[in-house]
Structure formats: structure tokens, C-alpha cells
Amino acid sequence: MKITCKQQDLSRGLSVVGHAVSSRSTLPILANILLATDSGRLKLSATNLEIGIQCWIDAEVQEEGTTTVPAKLITDLINSLPQASVDLTVPDDTHTITIKSLRSTASIKGMDPSEFPLIPSAEGGEAPVILDAKLLKEMIDQVAFAAADDDSRPVFTGVQVEVSNEKVTFAAADAFRLAVREAPLPGHDEAHGSILIPARTLTELARILPGEGAIQMIVTPNRSQVLFHSETGIDLVSRLIEATFPNVRGVIPKEHTTRAVVETKEFAAAVKSVTPFARDSSNITRVKLNTGDGTEGGSLTIEATAEDVGSNVSTINAAVDGPEQQIIFNVKYLADVLSVLNTPEVAIEVTSAARPGVVKPVGDIGALYTYVIMPMSTNR
């Protein structure tokens, strides 16, 4: 193999595929990145056997070839080079790559590329679903955090993706909360059924997505993997979780008794101020919705008490509709959702202290996003 490419292009490509490099695998080859010439470009590939990422960059190909190199070593080296042309050469009878740039020549011992796992393609898969890159990233950010970290119940470590009736729905849940985000897909009325994508996969996808453009989501013929293809030359393929996601519609409260609308930033600041106290008491925080009286408007009060440390009470203005309510939430679950909502105002809807509460953004997106939090016991 003998090619020439730009340092900045190679650095970007290594950074993208680096998200799939395995750091704890017993297979040494998984700590490597596969470099291969492909139709006049350089293809970089990495996999941890759960996800695989491929990236194509422009290159001047003098001789075709392929090799694998240690991911961390080549990434650190390329990032240290000046922004200029980089020559990559691998003799036919060896796996050692020579990297030449301005005032620098390095050689890195690689491994036989035949040992590198095959990254599946979606050739012959289902019809692609076209998603906007910016919207896809927003949907992932607003849902994936609600998935469980504990692998003991794999179904809750995934995000359910459903395409039907000209809309796409992302949903994630653990035993204590649920996040659902919908988006319109005009002209796409074909039902694809639902798939369950590991939340970790979508988190990595969000990190490498381009700022704009179309993303194709393609399910493989056997419906065991999903491929995301970007027009900018990035592919991510992931295994799917084989499990049936719970009926999320049955969890979302159909009605509420009291609704309070507050400024998002104010609410987030109030939650942040009580968090240090809640941490020392199982994250317990009390939320009170106060209707006010004829002279004063309504308010939302959030408080946390740590028995050996102290307490903090924070009150913000709120437009409250309905009787006064008090409910106990896990403060982390409030902080998580407020960090991903970018509307000026949010609404919190409560039925009773023993029923789930709902947080929604206020505005056009309000009908598209729902976050349900189970209350904590008042006996604690």
C-alpha cells in the first residue's frame, strides 16, 4: 500500500472510528484500526464487536493495499504532525507501516488484516429511513440518557425505534423513568416495525454525526443489525437487542390534576442548587406546586434535606393550574431531563404524590416529547 493524504483528514477519520475501538478486549486485533484503499480513497475501520465504524477520506492512491495499526499509537502520532501531506507506505511482504510527513518519519508494526473482524454491510437490507442529522442527534440526546446502565435486564439498555404513520418514535426507559420523542417523517407511511438499539450505540452515533445532512438508517435483512450511513463518508453498524420493549403508551399518564409552567433555566438552576443536599439522602427532593393567592402568582418550590449536613429550599415563579401538590422525585432524574430540553419553558404535570409525574417542553415540541418520572416513597 502506498498513499498520500492530508493530515487533517486522517486525524478526523481516526477520531471518528476511534469511538469503536475496544479498550478491554481479549482480542489484540480489536485495539487496531484497519486501513484499506477503497475506490481511490482510504477507508478506516474499527470495531468492538458490538459496534463498527467506518470512515472514508480523500487520498491519492499509488498502490492498493491494507493493514491494521494500533489505534492509540497512530492517532497520537497523526495528531502531533503539522497540517501537511502525509505519506503512508506498507511493503507487500510486511505489516509495518511507514508514515512520512514534514521533518518526521515513523514506522509502526501492525497486525495481519486477515485477523480483523468483518464489519457487516446492510446490502439487501430494508428500505432506508432518511433522517436529518441535526434532528437525529437531538432525539438521541433527549432519550438515550433514560436507558438503564445495568446489563442484567438488556431490554432496558436499549432505545426502541419505531417507524410508522409518517413518524419516527424513539423511546427509552428503566424501572423509574421513561423518555419518548417523536418526529414527523413526511411521505414515509410504510411501517417498518420496531427495533431495539443499544443506547450506548446511539450515544456514540450522536458524537460522530455531521452537523447537517441526511442520515440513512438501514436494518439488515435478518433484522439483527442496523446501519447508519452519512453522506459525509461515515458508517456505523450496530447489533440490535433481541427483546420486546414494554408498551410505553400504557405508562404515560393520560391526564393530570395540576400543571405548572416554569422557565427551564430557572428550574435547572433550582435543581442544581439542591442536588448536593439530595445526594446525601438517596437523591430525595420534594417538589411543591403552589397556586398562590389573589395578590401573588403561583410558585414551584424544590427542597432537599441531608440529615447530617443541612437543607436547601429553592423557590421559582410558576404558572400553576390546579390544586397545590407535593411529590417526591429523584433529583438526578430531574437534572437529566432539564439538561437536554432547549425550550424557554417546561411544564411539570402531577396527578398525586403516588402517581408518576410528567415533564414536557412548552411549545411546538411539547406534543412530541414526554418524560415520565416515577415518584419516590413518602415514607423515606
Buried (B, 14 or more C-beta within 10 A) or exposed (E): BBBBBBBBBBBBBBBBBBBBBBEEEEEEBBBBBBBBBBEEBBBBBBBBEBBBBBBBBEBBBEEEBBBBBBBBBBBEBBEEBEEEEBBBBBEEEEBBBBBBBEEEEBEBEBBEBEEBBEBBBBEEBBEBBEBBBBBBBBBBBBBBBBBBEEEEEBBBBBBBBBBBEEBBBBBBBBEBBBBBBBBEBEEBEEEBEBBBBBBBBBBBBBEBBBEEEBBBBBBBEEBEBBBBBBEBBBBBBBBBBEBEBBEBEEBBBEEBBBBBBBBBEBBBEBBBBBBBBBBBBEBBBBBBBBBBEEEEEBBBBBBBBBEEEEEBBBEBBBBBBBEEBBBBBBBBBBBBBBBBBEBEBBBBBBBBBEBBBBBBBBEEBBEBBBBBBBBBEEEE
